[in-house]
Amino acid sequence: MRIPRSWVPLLAKRIVDNIISKGLVKPTVHLEKLLSETEELLLNELTVEDRLNEEVRELLKKYAPEIEKGHLDYRRLFELTKQKLVKERNLIL
């Protein structure tokens, strides 16, 4: 995650306050629930790349012997695998 986790509640509050104050939405649930849901959505979006990186690491464990022998470049393989998954899943990082 590229920003500190502690910023998520502050960002959520600013976003919710902004869209409400501008009249873009009229909340039909309690503000606390709206803030909580917004925090959850932000956290999920901000951790997409972290989860993807972990998935790529797990996939590359299959090739550990070849990587250790020097037959494959881990960094290059990591980036190619990550790019492929991003493209397949239409992710925005």
N, C-alpha and C positions, 0 to 999 in steps of 0.2 A: 504494500500500500504506500502510495507516494506522499500521503499527508498523515500526520499523527492521528491515531484513533480518537484521541481526546477532542479533536476538532469536529467530529461528526455531529454531536448534539448541537454545537454552536451553529454549524452550517444548516442543519435541519431547521432550527429555530428561525434563522434568518430567511431561509427559503419560504417557510410557512408564513411567517409574518409578512413578507413581501407580497406573496400572491394573495393573501387575505386583504391587506391594506390597499392593494390596487384593484380590488374587486374582481379578480380573475376567477375566484372560487368563493362559494359560500359553504362553509363547513357544515356537515350534517352529523358529525360526531364530535365528541369532546376534544378539545384542543390537545390534551395529553395523549390521547390515542392517535391523533393526527401526527403529532410530533414523533411518537414512538414508531409509527409505520414509516414515516419519512426517514428517520434514522436507519431503520432496517434496510430500506431500499438503497439509501446512500452507501451503507456499509457493504451490501451485496455488490453494488456496482464498483466500488473502490477496491474490492478484493478479487475481482475477476482475474486479474493478471497473476496475483499470488496463487490462486487455485490452479490456474493454467500452468504456471511454472512447476508446481508440485506434481501435476499430472505428467508433464514432460519428463521430469526427473524419474518418476516411476516407470515410464515407458522405456527410458534409456538404461534402466538397470539390467535389462535383458542383454544389452550389448557391453556390459562392464568388462568382460574378459578381453574383447577386441580393443576396447578403448585403452585398457591398461597396457596391452601389448604395443600400443602405438599405432595400430592399424586404422583407428578412427579418431578424429579430432572431436572431443566432447563439446567444446564451445560451438563449433560449426554445426554439429549434429543437433545440439540443443536448439540453436536458432532456427535451423531448417524445420525441425519438428514443430516448434512453436508457431512459426509462420504458417505451416500447413494447417494446423488446428485452428488458428485464427481465421484463415480463409474459409475452411470448411464450415465453421460455426458462425461466420459473419460477426465476429467479435470486434468491438472497438476498444482499443487499449489506450 
